[in-house]
Amino acid sequence: LHFALLAAREAPVDIVSIEMTEDQLVARMLQAEIGRDLRHLRRDVALFDRFAPALHRASADLSRLPLAIDCRSRTPARIRMEQQALTAQRGRPTGLLIVDYLGLMDADRPAQNRDRELGQITKALKSMSRELAVQILLLCQLNRSSEKENRPPELYDLRDSGNIEQDADDVLMLHWPEGKPERGPAVVDLYARKVRNGHTGKVPLLFQPWTQRWFETSASEQAGAA
């Protein structure tokens, strides 16, 4: 969502969410804009009144962004149809399409097993990306091996299908080196495991759960935040 908010200031962004509702996504984006957890505001009337003007401004700012949320589409064909409709409505193509997430998508044609269905989905999205000239950020779950073994995830940890690695131009993976914290900011390593026209490597990030924001950070800043 943080990525979507940044990108929407440069070009139209569409979010296809199969896991969360539009209200849940908007609430998280508002949290990111005002830097406060909305759950705390709901429990404290005085605090809510204090941040009400900021919430109003953030809501107005979000409404002006070229950002659309689709919580109905589940297949590549339906997503393609919605993309074509949005492009015609806006008069310009989508700059970034975020799909959350692969494991909940349905194939356009049922296959004998889930691995083949996921292969159909990734190939269809790849084709759509090229034909409609839209960048697609497809979220995907990992298997539990890397978490159980307390190691950074590798390409073979992609859940259910090797087609993901084959069809993706880039594969980025997140790893919590110190485990997921119950509260407070957390260090998260972003691993570029596949980069078709670039270099692989690691980027240390800092995640603020109460604002849903991510920051690139140095080792010294990480230590201070922890």
N, C-alpha and C positions, 0 to 999 in steps of 0.2 A: 504493500500500500504506500509506503514511503517512496518507493521507486515510481509508482504511478503518479503520485502528487508532483514529484519533480518533473517527470516527463510531460505531464499535462500542461505545464507552463510553456512548453515548446511546440507541442503537436497534440492532436486528438488522441486520447487514451480510452480503451474499452477494457472492462474487467468482466470476464465470464466466471461467475462463482457458482459452483455446484454444492459447495459445503456450507457456505454462510449466506444469510439473507442480506438484502440491500440495507436494511436498518442497521444490522450489525457492522457492515462495512463502513457506512457513513459515520457511525459512532466512533469507530476506530480512527477514521480520518480526522474527525473533530478533535479527538484526543491529541493527535499528532500536531494539529494546528495550534491548540491552546497550551499544550504541554502539561495537561492535567488528566488524571484518571477520572472518567465520567462517573464511575461507580462511587467514588468518594464524594463527588458533587451531589449525587442523588441522595446520599445519606446525611448530608449536612446542608440545611436550608441556607444558613448564613454564607457558607462557602459558595453555594450555587448562585446566590444573589450577587456575590462579589465577582464571579466570573461570567455572569450572564451577558454583559456587553461583549466580552471576548468571544463567547459562543456565537452571539449574533453576527459579529464581524466574520468569524471563521465560516459560518454557514453561508453568508453572502459571498465570501470569496470562493468557496467550493462550488456554489451554484453557477459561478461565472466561468469555471474551468470547462474545457471541452472533454468532459469525462462522463462516460456512460457505463452503467452497471447492468449486466444481464444475468439473472438468476434462473432462467428457464431453459436455456440451450444446454443440451447434454451430448449432442453428436456433432462431428465435424461439418456435416451438411447443414445443420441448423445454424451453427456458428457462421459458416460462410454466407448463408442467406441474410443473417442479421448484419454482417459486415457490409455486404453490398447495399443493404437498405440504409445503413448509417452513412456510408460514403455518398450515396445519392442525396441524402437529407442535408449533409453538411457541405457538400460541394467540394470536398477534399478527402483524401484517404486517411485511414487511421494510421497514426505513427507507431503506436504500441498496443498490442493485444495481449492481455494477461489472462491465462486460463488456470483456474484453481479448482480441482487438480486432475491430473491424468487418470488416477486410479478410480475416480468416480464417473468418468466419461463412458458413454456407450458407443460401440462401433455402428457405422451406418448399415453394415450387414453382419448378422450374427455368424460367428466362426465356431470351429470345433472346440477350441480352447481359448482361454483368456490371453495367452501369449500372442496368438495370431490376431485377436481383436485389438490388442494394444498396438501391434505392428500396423494394422490398418489405420488406426487413429493417428499415430505419429507420421505416417506417410501422407495422410490426407492433410494434416496441418502443415507439413513441409510444402506440399504442393500449393496450398492456399497462400502461404507466406510469399512464395515466388510469384504466383499469378496476380495477387492483389497488392503486391509490394508492401506488405505489412510485417513488422518485426513481431514475433510471437515469443512471449515468455511463458513457458509451460512448466507449472509446478508439478513435482513428482515426489512421492514418498521413497524413503530408503528402507531396506530391510533392517532388522535389528542387530545384525552381526557387529557392525562397527561400534554401536552403543554398548553392547555386551562386552566387547573386547577393549573398550575404551581407546579407540584409535580413530584417526581421521578416515572418513569414508572414501572408498575407491569406486571406479566405474562399475565394477562387478557387484556393488551394493545397490545399484538401481533396482528397484523392486519390480518383479514380474517379467521384464522383457529386455532383451539385448537390443531390440530395435530402437530403443530410446537413444542409446549411445550411437548407433549407426546413423540415425536420421538427424540428430541434433548438430548444429554448427558449433555450439559451445555448451559445455556442461559445467555448471557451478554448484558446489556442494558446501553446506554449512556444517561446522563442527564446534561443539561446546567443549573446549579443552579442560575446563574445570567443572563440567557438569552444569545442568540448568539450575540457576539459582531460584530460591523461593521469592526473593525480592531484590531490588536494587539493580544497577546496571551490570551487564555481563559481557565478558570477552567472548567473541565468536570469531572463529577463523573461516574465511571464505576461500575455498580451494577451487581454482580453475583447473579442472581435470582434463578438459578438452577445449581447445581453442583453435578453430579451423584456420584462421589467418593470423595467429598471434602466438603468444607464449603461455605455457602453463605456469602455475605458481600459487602462492598463498598471500592473501591480504588480511591482516588483522583488523577486526571491526569491533565496535562497541555498540551493544544493543540496550536501549532504554525501554523496558516493557511497558511502563506507564504512559509513554508517548508513542510507542510503536515506531520509534525512529532508530536509524542506524548511522554510525559515524565511522569513518576511517580514522584510525588512531595509531600513535606511536607506542612502542613498548613502555616508555615511561608514563604516558598518559593512561595506559591500561593498568599499570600498577597503582596509580593514584586513584583511579575509578574503583578498582577492586577493594 
